[in-house]
C-alpha cells in the first residue's frame, strides 16, 4: 500500500461537535472539511468544494453509493463510523480501488444497555405515566407493569452486543434462550443460557431482543411467515437494523396483538423518519414502508428512539478514536479494520 505522507484532504459527514474536537486534535496536519449533514443533504456547491477528497468518513445515514462516490476521483479510503457497512457500495469500491474501514467494536455494552432502557420503559409503563403526569392526573394512575425476574428473554444474535444483553438479563434474574449461527458453548454454560433454533426462541420467549448484523441473510429475518410463531403477548425489541424485521409484519403483529409492545431504535427505511427529511416528495410519502412506519411509531404500544442506541459520550469517543486510528494507519501504509472486499 502506498504511504500517504502528506497533508491529506479529508471530508467528514454526519459530524457532532464532540467528534470535531478529537478529529481536529489528532489530524491537525491534514485538511479536514466537516458537514453535520449526511451525504444526500450536500449541495452542489459543497460537492464542488470537496471534489478532491482522498478520505471520506460518515455514519450509516450517509449512503455512499456509486452515484455519490463517482464525484470523488481521488478517493482512496472510506472510514465509516459504524460497524455495519451496508450503506457503502462495495462493488464500486473494489472497481475503483477504494479501501473501506469500519469500527468493529465500540458499543457492545452501550447498545445492550439501551435495549434494557427500552424494555424497562415498557415493563414499568414509563411513557404512559409520563403522559398522565404531564396533565397533572396523578390520581388517575392505574397502569400495571410487569417484573423482569423469571421472564424468558430470547436473544436473537448472540454476538458481542447479544452477550452483553445476556449478562444484563442475568442480573435481573431472567431465563435466557439464544439463537445464533455460531454457538459459544463455553460461555453459554458459564452464563447459564441455552441455544435454540429460531422458531423455539420466538415461541418460548416473553421478551425478544434482536441483536444481529444486517446482511442478505438477516434481511427480514422476522417476517410475515414467522412472526406468528412469536409467543402471544411477547415484547419485541430491535436495536440492530430496521430491515431485520419486515415492516408489514411488525405492523400486523401490533394490530393483531401478537406482540403486546415493541421497543424500537431502528426502522426499515428509517431515514425519512429519523432525519426528518425536508425534501420528501409525494412519491416518498406514498412509499408503503414510510406510511407503515408512521403508524408504527404512533402506535400506543410502541416506544421508538431514532437510532440513538450507540449515542453515549463514551461510545462516540470510542468510535471517533478508532476512526482516527484507521485514517492515521492508512496514511502510514498500515491499514486497520479494513473490510475484506
Sine and cosine of phi, psi and omega as CSV:
sin_phi,cos_phi,sin_psi,cos_psi,sin_omega,cos_omega
0.00,0.00,0.69,-0.72,0.00,-1.00
-0.94,0.35,0.74,-0.68,0.03,-1.00
-0.99,0.14,0.80,-0.61,-0.03,-1.00
-0.99,-0.12,0.96,0.29,-0.10,-0.99
-1.00,0.00,0.83,0.55,0.03,-1.00
-0.50,-0.87,0.07,-1.00,0.02,-1.00
-0.93,0.37,0.93,-0.37,-0.04,-1.00
-1.00,0.04,0.49,-0.87,0.07,-1.00
-0.99,-0.10,0.91,-0.41,-0.10,-0.99
-0.87,-0.49,0.71,-0.70,0.10,-1.00
-0.88,-0.47,0.79,-0.61,-0.03,-1.00
-0.86,-0.51,0.88,-0.48,-0.02,-1.00
-0.98,-0.20,0.18,-0.98,0.06,-1.00
0.81,0.58,0.66,0.75,-0.21,-0.98
-1.00,-0.01,0.71,-0.70,0.17,-0.99
-0.99,-0.14,0.42,-0.91,-0.02,-1.00
-0.86,0.51,-0.62,0.79,-0.02,-1.00
-0.91,0.42,-0.49,0.87,0.04,-1.00
-0.95,0.31,-0.63,0.78,-0.03,-1.00
-0.84,0.54,-0.64,0.77,-0.03,-1.00
-0.86,0.51,-0.70,0.71,-0.01,-1.00
-0.94,0.34,-0.71,0.70,0.00,-1.00
-0.88,0.47,-0.69,0.72,-0.03,-1.00
-0.88,0.47,-0.64,0.77,-0.03,-1.00
-0.95,0.30,-0.68,0.73,-0.11,-0.99
-0.99,0.13,-0.44,0.90,-0.07,-1.00
-0.88,-0.47,0.59,0.81,-0.11,-0.99
-0.91,0.42,-0.33,0.94,-0.01,-1.00
-1.00,0.03,0.09,1.00,-0.04,-1.00
-0.86,-0.51,0.31,-0.95,-0.03,-1.00
-1.00,-0.06,0.92,-0.39,-0.08,-1.00
-0.91,-0.41,0.72,-0.70,0.13,-0.99
-0.89,-0.45,0.79,-0.61,-0.06,-1.00
-0.95,-0.30,0.55,-0.83,0.18,-0.98
-0.67,-0.74,0.74,-0.68,0.11,-0.99
-0.97,0.23,-0.35,0.94,-0.02,-1.00
-0.98,0.18,0.34,-0.94,0.10,-0.99
-1.00,0.07,0.08,-1.00,-0.14,-0.99
-0.84,0.55,-0.64,0.76,-0.09,-1.00
-0.96,0.27,-0.16,0.99,-0.01,-1.00
-0.99,-0.14,-0.05,1.00,-0.03,-1.00
-0.95,0.31,0.64,-0.77,0.03,-1.00
-1.00,0.09,0.25,-0.97,0.03,-1.00
-0.85,0.52,-0.64,0.77,0.01,-1.00
-0.91,0.42,-0.56,0.83,0.05,-1.00
-0.91,0.42,-0.71,0.70,-0.02,-1.00
-0.90,0.44,-0.61,0.79,0.04,-1.00
-0.90,0.44,-0.64,0.77,-0.04,-1.00
-0.92,0.39,-0.49,0.87,-0.08,-1.00
-0.93,-0.38,0.33,0.94,-0.09,-1.00
-0.88,0.47,-0.38,0.93,-0.01,-1.00
-1.00,-0.09,0.29,0.96,0.03,-1.00
-0.83,0.56,0.71,-0.70,0.05,-1.00
-0.97,-0.24,-0.49,0.87,0.02,-1.00
-0.75,-0.66,0.74,-0.67,-0.08,-1.00
-0.82,-0.58,0.73,-0.68,0.02,-1.00
-0.74,-0.68,0.64,-0.77,0.03,-1.00
-0.34,-0.94,0.12,-0.99,0.05,-1.00
-1.00,-0.09,-0.08,-1.00,-0.10,-1.00
-0.92,0.39,-0.30,0.95,0.00,-1.00
-0.97,0.26,-0.31,0.95,0.05,-1.00
-1.00,0.07,0.94,-0.33,-0.01,-1.00
-0.99,0.11,0.96,-0.27,-0.01,-1.00
-1.00,-0.02,0.95,0.31,0.02,-1.00
-1.00,-0.03,0.07,-1.00,-0.07,-1.00
-0.87,0.50,-0.65,0.76,-0.02,-1.00
-0.86,0.52,-0.63,0.78,0.01,-1.00
-0.98,0.21,-0.72,0.69,-0.12,-0.99
-0.93,0.37,-0.49,0.87,-0.05,-1.00
-0.91,0.40,-0.19,0.98,0.03,-1.00
-0.99,0.16,-0.02,1.00,-0.04,-1.00
-0.82,-0.57,0.99,0.14,-0.10,-1.00
-0.91,0.41,-0.32,0.95,-0.03,-1.00
-0.98,-0.20,0.14,0.99,-0.07,-1.00
-0.91,0.42,0.76,-0.65,-0.03,-1.00
-0.88,-0.47,-0.46,0.89,-0.08,-1.00
-0.56,-0.83,0.70,-0.72,0.24,-0.97
-0.94,-0.34,0.87,-0.48,0.03,-1.00
-0.93,-0.37,1.00,-0.04,-0.05,-1.00
-0.97,0.24,0.63,-0.78,0.00,-1.00
-1.00,-0.05,0.84,0.54,-0.03,-1.00
-0.35,-0.94,0.27,-0.96,0.10,-0.99
-0.99,0.15,-0.69,0.73,0.02,-1.00
-0.97,0.25,0.41,-0.91,-0.01,-1.00
-0.66,-0.75,0.43,0.90,0.01,-1.00
-0.95,0.31,-0.13,0.99,0.05,-1.00
-1.00,0.01,0.08,1.00,-0.03,-1.00
-0.91,-0.42,0.72,-0.70,0.03,-1.00
-0.98,0.18,1.00,-0.07,-0.07,-1.00
-0.92,0.38,-0.55,0.84,0.01,-1.00
-0.88,0.47,-0.67,0.74,0.04,-1.00
-0.90,0.44,-0.65,0.76,-0.02,-1.00
-0.90,0.44,-0.66,0.75,0.05,-1.00
-0.88,0.47,-0.74,0.67,-0.05,-1.00
-0.87,0.49,-0.56,0.83,-0.09,-1.00
-0.95,-0.31,0.26,0.97,0.10,-1.00
0.82,0.57,0.73,0.69,0.06,-1.00
-0.97,-0.26,0.85,-0.53,0.03,-1.00
-0.98,0.21,0.48,-0.88,0.03,-1.00
-0.79,-0.61,0.84,-0.55,0.02,-1.00
-0.89,-0.46,0.54,-0.84,-0.03,-1.00
-0.83,-0.55,0.02,-1.00,0.15,-0.99
-0.93,-0.36,1.00,-0.07,-0.16,-0.99
-0.93,0.37,-0.39,0.92,-0.07,-1.00
-0.52,-0.85,0.84,-0.54,0.04,-1.00
-0.41,-0.91,-0.43,0.90,-0.18,-0.98
-0.64,-0.77,0.60,0.80,-0.01,-1.00
-0.85,0.53,-0.72,0.70,0.03,-1.00
-0.98,0.20,-0.57,0.82,-0.08,-1.00
-0.87,0.49,-0.78,0.63,-0.04,-1.00
-0.94,0.35,-0.61,0.79,0.05,-1.00
-0.88,0.47,-0.66,0.75,0.04,-1.00
-0.89,0.46,-0.62,0.79,0.00,-1.00
-0.91,0.41,-0.60,0.80,0.03,-1.00
-0.88,0.47,-0.57,0.82,0.05,-1.00
-0.97,0.23,-0.46,0.89,0.13,-0.99
-0.88,0.47,-0.70,0.72,0.05,-1.00
-0.90,0.44,-0.72,0.69,-0.05,-1.00
-0.89,0.45,-0.72,0.69,-0.01,-1.00
-0.91,0.42,-0.56,0.83,0.07,-1.00
-0.89,0.45,-0.62,0.79,0.04,-1.00
-0.95,0.30,-0.74,0.68,-0.08,-1.00
-0.88,0.47,-0.59,0.81,-0.04,-1.00
-0.96,-0.27,0.22,0.98,0.12,-0.99
0.81,0.58,0.66,0.75,-0.11,-0.99
-0.89,0.45,-0.64,0.76,-0.01,-1.00
-0.91,0.41,-0.66,0.75,0.03,-1.00
-0.88,0.48,-0.70,0.72,0.01,-1.00
-0.93,0.37,-0.57,0.82,0.04,-1.00
-0.89,0.45,-0.64,0.77,0.00,-1.00
-0.88,0.48,-0.70,0.72,-0.05,-1.00
-0.96,0.27,-0.55,0.84,0.04,-1.00
-0.94,0.33,-0.48,0.87,0.09,-1.00
-0.88,0.48,-0.43,0.90,-0.02,-1.00
-0.95,-0.31,0.30,0.95,0.06,-1.00
0.83,0.56,0.59,0.80,-0.03,-1.00
-0.97,-0.25,0.74,0.67,-0.11,-0.99
-0.86,0.51,-0.62,0.79,-0.07,-1.00
-0.95,0.32,-0.25,0.97,-0.03,-1.00
-1.00,-0.07,0.13,0.99,-0.02,-1.00
-0.92,0.40,0.85,-0.53,-0.04,-1.00
-0.56,-0.83,0.24,0.97,-0.04,-1.00
-0.98,0.21,0.70,-0.71,0.04,-1.00
-0.96,-0.27,0.78,-0.63,0.06,-1.00
-1.00,-0.07,-0.31,-0.95,0.06,-1.00
-0.56,-0.83,0.46,-0.89,0.04,-1.00
-0.97,0.23,0.49,-0.87,0.15,-0.99
-1.00,0.06,-0.50,0.87,-0.03,-1.00
-0.85,0.52,0.78,-0.63,0.03,-1.00
1.00,0.04,-0.20,0.98,0.03,-1.00
-0.98,0.20,0.40,-0.91,0.03,-1.00
-0.99,-0.15,0.84,-0.55,0.05,-1.00
-0.98,-0.20,0.80,-0.60,0.09,-1.00
-0.98,-0.19,0.90,-0.43,-0.03,-1.00
-0.98,-0.20,0.94,-0.35,0.02,-1.00
-0.99,-0.15,0.96,-0.26,-0.14,-0.99
0.98,-0.22,1.00,0.03,-0.06,-1.00
-0.98,-0.20,0.76,0.65,0.12,-0.99
-0.99,0.11,-0.51,-0.86,-0.07,-1.00
-0.88,0.47,-0.71,0.70,0.02,-1.00
-0.93,0.37,-0.69,0.72,0.01,-1.00
-0.86,0.51,-0.64,0.77,-0.01,-1.00
-0.93,0.38,-0.58,0.81,0.09,-1.00
-0.93,0.37,-0.57,0.82,0.08,-1.00
-0.88,0.47,-0.67,0.74,0.02,-1.00
-0.89,0.45,-0.68,0.73,-0.01,-1.00
-0.88,0.47,-0.68,0.73,0.02,-1.00
-0.90,0.43,-0.69,0.73,-0.02,-1.00
-0.87,0.49,-0.60,0.80,0.03,-1.00
-0.88,0.48,-0.58,0.81,0.04,-1.00
-0.91,0.41,-0.43,0.90,0.04,-1.00
-1.00,0.02,-0.02,1.00,0.00,-1.00
0.97,0.24,0.54,0.84,0.00,-1.00
-1.00,-0.02,0.41,-0.91,0.19,-0.98
-1.00,0.01,0.56,-0.83,-0.15,-0.99
-0.74,-0.67,0.75,-0.66,0.18,-0.98
-0.90,-0.44,0.54,-0.84,-0.02,-1.00
-0.71,-0.71,0.53,-0.85,0.12,-0.99
-0.80,-0.59,0.82,-0.57,0.04,-1.00
-0.35,-0.94,0.56,-0.83,0.02,-1.00
-0.93,0.36,-0.41,0.91,0.00,-1.00
-0.89,-0.45,0.97,-0.24,-0.09,-1.00
-1.00,0.02,0.80,-0.60,0.05,-1.00
-0.99,-0.13,1.00,0.06,-0.11,-0.99
-0.90,0.45,-0.64,0.77,0.00,-1.00
-0.86,0.50,-0.74,0.67,-0.03,-1.00
-0.93,0.38,-0.59,0.81,0.00,-1.00
-0.89,0.45,-0.59,0.81,0.04,-1.00
-0.96,0.30,-0.58,0.82,0.00,-1.00
-0.93,0.36,-0.71,0.71,-0.06,-1.00
-1.00,-0.03,-0.17,0.99,0.09,-1.00
0.97,0.24,0.74,0.67,0.12,-0.99
-0.78,-0.62,0.26,-0.96,-0.06,-1.00
-0.88,-0.48,0.62,-0.78,0.14,-0.99
-1.00,0.04,0.71,-0.71,0.05,-1.00
-0.68,-0.73,0.22,-0.97,0.08,-1.00
-0.96,0.30,0.26,-0.97,-0.12,-0.99
-0.86,0.51,-0.71,0.71,-0.04,-1.00
-0.87,0.49,-0.65,0.76,0.01,-1.00
-0.91,0.42,-0.69,0.72,0.02,-1.00
-0.87,0.49,-0.68,0.73,0.01,-1.00
-0.90,0.44,-0.66,0.75,-0.14,-0.99
-0.99,0.11,-0.34,0.94,-0.09,-1.00
-0.96,-0.29,-0.10,1.00,-0.13,-0.99
-0.99,-0.13,0.66,-0.75,0.11,-0.99
-0.99,0.17,-0.51,0.86,0.05,-1.00
-0.74,-0.67,0.70,-0.71,0.00,-1.00
-0.87,-0.50,0.81,-0.59,-0.01,-1.00
-0.89,-0.45,0.84,-0.55,0.00,-1.00
-1.00,-0.09,0.85,-0.53,-0.06,-1.00
-0.70,-0.72,0.47,0.88,-0.06,-1.00
-1.00,0.02,0.44,-0.90,0.17,-0.99
-0.95,0.32,0.35,-0.94,0.02,-1.00
-0.99,-0.12,0.82,-0.58,0.08,-1.00
-0.40,-0.92,-0.11,-0.99,-0.06,-1.00
-0.90,0.43,-0.38,0.92,-0.01,-1.00
-0.99,0.10,-0.42,0.91,-0.03,-1.00
-0.97,-0.23,-0.01,1.00,0.07,-1.00
-0.87,0.50,0.84,-0.55,-0.02,-1.00
0.80,0.60,0.67,0.74,0.08,-1.00
-0.84,0.55,-0.64,0.77,0.14,-0.99
-0.98,-0.20,0.87,-0.50,-0.19,-0.98
-0.62,-0.79,-0.03,-1.00,-0.04,-1.00
-0.87,0.49,-0.44,0.90,-0.02,-1.00
-0.98,0.21,-0.70,0.71,-0.12,-0.99
-0.98,-0.20,-0.12,0.99,-0.03,-1.00
-0.92,0.39,-0.38,0.93,0.05,-1.00
-0.96,0.29,-0.21,0.98,0.06,-1.00
-0.97,0.24,-0.26,0.97,-0.04,-1.00
-0.90,0.43,0.66,-0.75,0.05,-1.00
-0.83,0.55,0.76,-0.65,-0.04,-1.00
-0.81,0.58,0.83,-0.56,0.04,-1.00
1.00,0.06,0.13,0.99,0.01,-1.00
-0.93,0.37,0.32,-0.95,0.09,-1.00
-0.98,-0.19,0.72,-0.70,-0.01,-1.00
-0.93,-0.37,0.80,-0.60,0.02,-1.00
-0.89,-0.46,0.71,-0.70,0.09,-1.00
-0.73,-0.68,0.94,-0.34,0.07,-1.00
-0.87,-0.49,0.34,0.94,-0.03,-1.00
-0.98,-0.19,-0.99,-0.13,0.09,-1.00
-0.72,-0.69,0.53,-0.85,-0.11,-0.99
-0.88,0.48,-0.65,0.76,-0.11,-0.99
-0.97,0.26,0.04,1.00,0.15,-0.99
-0.92,0.39,-0.44,0.90,0.07,-1.00
-0.93,-0.36,0.75,-0.67,0.12,-0.99
-0.93,0.36,0.84,-0.54,-0.12,-0.99
-0.84,0.54,-0.68,0.73,0.01,-1.00
-0.87,0.49,-0.62,0.79,0.02,-1.00
-0.92,0.39,-0.66,0.75,0.01,-1.00
-0.88,0.47,-0.73,0.68,0.00,-1.00
-0.89,0.45,-0.67,0.74,0.01,-1.00
-0.88,0.47,-0.67,0.75,-0.01,-1.00
-0.90,0.44,-0.57,0.82,0.05,-1.00
-0.94,0.33,-0.72,0.69,-0.06,-1.00
-0.92,0.38,-0.59,0.81,-0.01,-1.00
-1.00,-0.02,0.05,1.00,0.04,-1.00
0.85,0.52,0.53,0.85,0.19,-0.98
-0.90,0.44,-0.65,0.76,0.14,-0.99
-0.94,-0.34,0.56,-0.83,-0.01,-1.00
-1.00,0.07,-0.40,0.92,-0.03,-1.00
-0.27,-0.96,0.31,-0.95,0.07,-1.00
-0.66,-0.75,0.71,-0.71,0.13,-0.99
-0.93,-0.38,0.92,-0.40,-0.17,-0.99
-0.83,-0.56,0.77,-0.64,0.15,-0.99
-0.97,-0.26,-0.15,0.99,-0.07,-1.00
-0.61,-0.79,0.39,-0.92,0.07,-1.00
-0.64,-0.77,0.45,-0.89,0.11,-0.99
-0.91,0.42,0.71,-0.70,-0.05,-1.00
0.78,0.62,0.73,0.69,-0.13,-0.99
-0.95,0.30,-0.26,0.97,-0.15,-0.99
-0.84,0.54,-0.61,0.79,-0.03,-1.00
-0.93,0.38,-0.39,0.92,0.03,-1.00
-1.00,-0.01,-0.82,0.57,-0.18,-0.98
-0.96,0.28,-0.49,0.87,-0.01,-1.00
-1.00,-0.07,0.01,1.00,0.02,-1.00
0.73,0.68,0.80,0.60,-0.15,-0.99
-0.83,0.56,0.85,-0.53,-0.07,-1.00
-0.98,0.19,-0.12,0.99,-0.09,-1.00
-0.89,-0.46,0.56,0.83,0.03,-1.00
-0.91,0.41,0.79,-0.61,0.03,-1.00
-1.00,0.03,0.16,-0.99,0.07,-1.00
-0.87,0.49,-0.56,0.83,0.04,-1.00
-0.91,0.42,-0.66,0.75,0.05,-1.00
-0.87,0.50,-0.72,0.70,-0.06,-1.00
-0.93,0.38,-0.38,0.93,0.04,-1.00
-1.00,0.05,-0.13,0.99,0.02,-1.00
-0.84,0.54,0.84,-0.54,-0.06,-1.00
-0.87,0.49,-0.55,0.84,0.03,-1.00
-0.92,0.38,-0.67,0.74,0.04,-1.00
-0.86,0.50,-0.72,0.69,-0.02,-1.00
-0.90,0.43,-0.65,0.76,0.03,-1.00
-0.93,0.37,-0.59,0.81,0.04,-1.00
-0.88,0.48,-0.63,0.78,0.05,-1.00
-0.88,0.48,-0.66,0.76,0.04,-1.00
-0.91,0.42,-0.63,0.77,-0.04,-1.00
-0.92,0.40,-0.76,0.65,-0.08,-1.00
-0.94,0.33,-0.33,0.94,0.05,-1.00
-0.99,-0.11,0.04,1.00,0.01,-1.00
-0.95,0.31,0.70,-0.71,-0.06,-1.00
-0.90,0.44,-0.30,0.96,-0.01,-1.00
-0.99,-0.12,0.20,0.98,-0.06,-1.00
-0.90,-0.44,0.72,-0.70,0.24,-0.97
-0.93,-0.36,0.83,-0.55,-0.06,-1.00
-0.84,-0.55,0.75,-0.67,0.15,-0.99
-0.85,-0.52,0.62,-0.79,-0.18,-0.98
-0.99,0.14,0.93,0.36,0.06,-1.00
0.81,0.59,0.82,0.58,-0.01,-1.00
-0.86,-0.51,0.27,0.96,0.00,-1.00
-0.86,0.51,-0.45,0.89,-0.01,-1.00
-1.00,0.05,-0.22,0.98,-0.34,-0.94
-1.00,-0.01,0.95,0.30,0.19,-0.98
-0.90,-0.44,0.30,-0.95,0.00,-1.00
-0.83,0.56,-0.72,0.69,-0.07,-1.00
-0.93,0.38,-0.69,0.72,-0.04,-1.00
-0.92,0.38,-0.67,0.74,0.02,-1.00
-0.90,0.44,-0.62,0.79,0.08,-1.00
-0.88,0.48,-0.67,0.75,0.02,-1.00
-0.90,0.43,-0.66,0.75,0.03,-1.00
-0.88,0.48,-0.75,0.66,-0.05,-1.00
-0.90,0.43,-0.69,0.72,-0.02,-1.00
-0.91,0.41,-0.62,0.78,0.05,-1.00
-0.92,0.39,-0.63,0.78,0.04,-1.00
-0.89,0.45,-0.66,0.75,0.08,-1.00
-0.86,0.51,-0.72,0.69,0.02,-1.00
-0.88,0.48,-0.66,0.75,0.02,-1.00
-0.87,0.49,-0.68,0.74,-0.02,-1.00
-0.93,0.36,-0.73,0.68,-0.02,-1.00
-0.90,0.43,-0.70,0.71,0.00,-1.00
-0.89,0.46,-0.64,0.77,0.04,-1.00
-0.88,0.47,-0.65,0.76,-0.02,-1.00
-0.92,0.40,-0.39,0.92,0.01,-1.00
-1.00,-0.08,0.04,1.00,-0.03,-1.00
0.97,0.22,0.34,0.94,-0.01,-1.00
-0.83,-0.56,0.84,0.55,-0.14,-0.99
-0.80,0.59,0.65,-0.76,0.00,-1.00
-0.82,-0.57,0.49,-0.87,0.09,-1.00
0.84,0.54,0.60,0.80,0.00,-1.00
-0.98,0.20,0.61,-0.79,0.14,-0.99
-0.97,0.25,0.74,-0.68,0.02,-1.00
-0.99,0.15,0.96,-0.27,-0.07,-1.00
-0.79,-0.61,0.00,0.00,0.00,0.00
